[in-house]
Amino acid sequence: MDTHDNTRHITGGTIPTYLLSWLDSFATNSQQRINQCELLSVVVAVLSFPKLFQDRDVLLWSDSTAALKACIDGYSRVPEMAALGSGLHLLLADLQARVLYQHVPGKANPAEIPSRSPFIFEAGAWRPDPNSLSLKDKATLAGIADTFSPVRFPSQEQLLQDDLFIRFDHHHVSQ
């Protein structure tokens, strides 16, 4: 939400296979990628809406404490979280954004609604499929009256830039 003009923005889509392969390339044997995807959603928000972050005070919230820790620290013991966290810090520094992070319980987080629904392309934009939303989620989205914008995932080229998504070698870092 942009408090300067009271507009609300949302984006979403299916994570590209190249991005999932990049997460797998860290070989951490993680069966679930929920924390990585929670952190990825913050990176995606910055990439999708850079003008909303440029030279601004920003409040970002998440229901994932692991993602929040990587956001705050710019680092994690989990290599892919460290790469995403450092990339987030570099993106925000480039935009000169001043960020405060907060935890919000999942049930109270309206940003979770798109994760509970597949997206469909409708009227020139990606939107949560209204046929798959609960009545409560439909009412919440209707009350938000948001503007849907195209999602921007990190490109394959960006993921390979050592100066953006830094791949930490955890075997050589002292604990």
Stockholm file with secondary structure:
# STOCKHOLM 1.0

chainA/1-175         MDTHDNTRHITGGTIPTYLLSWLDSFATNSQQRINQCELLSVVVAVLSFPKLFQDRDVLLWSDSTAALKACIDGYSRVPEMAALGSGLHLLLADLQARVLYQHVPGKANPAEIPSRSPFIFEAGAWRPDPNSLSLKDKATLAGIADTFSPVRFPSQEQLLQDDLFIRFDHHHVSQ
#=GR chainA/1-175 SS CBTTTTBCEECCCCCCHHHHHHHHTTCCCCSCCHHHHHHHHHHHHHHHCHHHHTTCEEEEEESCHHHHHHHHHSCCSSHHHHHHHHHHHHHHHHHTCEEEEEECCGGGCGGGGGGGSCEEEETTEEEECGGGSCHHHHHHHHHHCCEECCCCCCCHHHHTCTTTSCCCCGGGSCC
#=GC SS_cons         CBTTTTBCEECCCCCCHHHHHHHHTTCCCCSCCHHHHHHHHHHHHHHHCHHHHTTCEEEEEESCHHHHHHHHHSCCSSHHHHHHHHHHHHHHHHHTCEEEEEECCGGGCGGGGGGGSCEEEETTEEEECGGGSCHHHHHHHHHHCCEECCCCCCCHHHHTCTTTSCCCCGGGSCC
//
